[in-house]
Amino acid sequence: MKGAPERRLLLVGGAGGLVGRSVLSEFLPGWRIRSVHRSPVARERDLRVEWFRADIADPATDWPALLTGVDAVMTLAWYRWERPRAFRDLADGLERLLAAARQAPRPPRFLHVSVPDGPPRLEATLPYFTEKRRVDRALAASGLSYRILRPTMLYAPGDRLLGVMLRIARRYHLLPMFGDGRRYHVSPIAAEDLARALRQEAEGTGSGSSDLGGPVRYAYRELTDLVFRHLGRSPRYLPLSPSGGRRLAALLSAAGSTLLYPYEVEWLVSDRLGLPPYEGLDRPLRHVERYLAAEAGRGAGVPGGAQA
């Protein structure tokens, strides 16, 4: 009698962050996971993930050895803000991983999490975009079976966008508003839904690029109004022009804050983040209202958060 077939092996670069936590929950126990990053993560240890201490950006990383027996590769690593050299080094490292995957005896399927289109000026000049696009193009030209996923505003417990907005609104009773907030849009998608899409694509064969939005496209002002509603407060805003928002973000980052960066304001008001919903999953996409209710309740001391 034959035993159960061996589980497929996924190599993940950058699994220690927000999306990585959801990837572990989605892929285990159906897949084995080999995780590559610089520092150990307690949850990976608890789940018996095969962790290797390595830096994607380090030319000494032995990708051929790490790719041994791998069925699929997933790259999640990127920065919100760093020196231009850091972005170049990380993109160089991802291209070395891609080259090693092409030369593997059994080339793996390659999954790469990228970002939506930005304003043309940023796409042409900002390393956040220029180096990411370099990796996107290299993968598309690699000849590997691949899928590039480009999610819009991601949310999950501990995120640095919606969760931060909730904390600011709770503490200060107001949020900054860039312009009137009704002419640009967002379609938030849960990190768990991105992980579900990644698993579906890992088990697929088609190549190409897909944008990922959540189930609802909100005018930005609609979303921030929801934040206040779930806190039980009337919406209250600090009005700023888009250029004033960029100046505020520049002052914050110059003071050492990671709250908001100027390019994020420019990207937001360019109205490129209201992506259509990702289709084809086995269950409907999660609605952001459930997350807002749970996080608002958790911050208010409601056990388990509010129920939606």
Number of C-alpha atoms within 10 A of each C-alpha: 3 4 5 6 6 9 12 14 19 23 25 23 23 20 25 23 14 19 23 23 17 19 26 22 13 19 17 12 11 11 16 20 27 21 26 23 18 14 12 14 15 10 12 19 11 8 13 12 16 13 20 14 12 18 17 26 19 14 12 10 17 14 19 15 10 18 23 16 16 20 20 22 24 25 21 18 21 19 10 11 15 11 10 12 10 16 23 18 16 21 24 19 21 24 19 20 23 22 16 18 25 19 12 17 12 13 21 26 24 24 24 22 21 23 21 19 16 20 16 10 9 16 16 12 11 15 20 22 19 17 21 21 18 15 20 20 11 14 24 16 9 13 11 16 20 25 25 23 21 18 26 25 21 23 22 21 14 12 15 15 14 23 18 13 19 23 16 14 20 19 9 9 16 19 20 18 18 24 17 14 19 13 12 20 22 25 25 27 26 25 23 22 26 26 20 21 20 22 17 14 19 23 12 13 11 12 17 11 17 15 17 27 28 28 20 18 18 18 18 24 21 14 20 23 16 20 26 22 15 20 21 11 15 14 17 16 16 9 15 16 13 20 14 15 23 20 16 18 21 17 15 16 16 11 9 9 12 13 12 20 21 19 18 15 19 19 18 21 21 16 17 16 26 23 24 16 18 19 14 9 12 9 9 12 20 17 16 21 14 15 22 27 19 20 25 24 18 14 15 13 11 13 10 10 18 19 11 10
